[in-house]
């Protein structure tokens, strides 16, 4: 996988009401991992998702503890199950690559979708953007789902709109192999998906397989929309041309009227 997830948690501690977590955070920032571990372990066991996520990171990279991907994934999974988007994204990566868990694409896909549906509390959408990228890859390569360029394009398009350059590049590569109607449908799905706050499963679940009747129907609907748009543009052009002709005729009529009035005046002289 070209893109490597680096879990650097910038935890916003100002709203924490307990000193233990703050003490652990300060120690962690100073490289005193033993103290951080001592402060966070009780909190993590009591169910605090921030402490669980931080223990997941410490075991992942061997910070003050022996590196252990299985224990790391256990802590991340606990935090993920409580709704932490960072941990959900990591567990998706863990299941996709088999890091501390048995590789399972379908489970990875489920965690990526959960992560993509919410904004990250720590890094201002960065993890969410990663989840969108990973979802695109799942549909691009057929990991846990049939290969589908339209759905892959949709996810890459959304990630690209949030500023992910790699997604922009892959989106363009996909378009080379897609026809114009498929691209239009993918873009339409991306717009609808963002409006739904990334809860997009219902949008495309009926068109994941190209031989599905709903796929043909969706493509046809896009074609109809494009035809209607062309007709509207054509009508506006024709309407503008008609107005231009009428204006010319009015000017000609006014000119004739002036000339006739002049001719009558000259005749009276």
Secondary structure, DSSP 4 states (H G I P E B T S, - for coil): --S----------TT---HHHHHHHHHHHTT-HHHHHHHHHHHHHTT-HHHHHHHHHHHHHTSSS---HHHHHHHHHHHHHTT-HHHHHHHHHHHHHTSSS---HHHHHHHHHHHHTS--SSSTTHHHHHHHHHHHHHHHHTSSS---HHHHHHHHHHHHHTT-HHHHHHHHHHHHHS-HHHHHHHHHHHHHHHHTTT--HHHHTTSSSTTSHHHHHHHHHHHHHHHHHHHHHHHHHHHHHHHHHHHHHHHHHHHHHHHHHHHHHHHH-
